[in-house]
């Protein structure tokens, strides 16, 4: 999220906060994901635009809140894509994202049984919402994840 905030000239801290809390309700309320998020964040006085952004990442999955703002579109795309990229890294001998290329992710993308829980249609829709080619979204997501490789446990 921080990487994409930089690309779009947006508030990196705000986008980072959204990225960090976007699944705050998932473990406790998996059947009410994105619904309980609103309750939790409102109870803690979070701004409504933050809440809307977090809830919109579940569009067509668990909410009807369409991603409209740039930050929402990025989160919608990244939520699934980061999972696919991380799974791709875990399969690599060096377990490092530092030399991962788009073509490696695309190769795994085509294998429907690989990371079968990743909704590839959501990623494609997210790229379209962003007005970006899928390969460019994958490339920029890899770059963003490389910046936090150590914290993500993807540095080998």
Secondary structure, 3 states (H helix, E strand, C coil): CHHHHHHHCCCHHHHHHHHHHCCCCCCCCHHHCCHHHHHHHHHCCCCHHHHHHHHHCCECCCECCCCCCHHHHHHHHHHHHHHHHHHHHHCCCCCECCCCCHHHHHHHHHCCCCCCCCCHHHHHHHHHHHCCCHHHHHHHHHHHHHHCHHHHCCEC
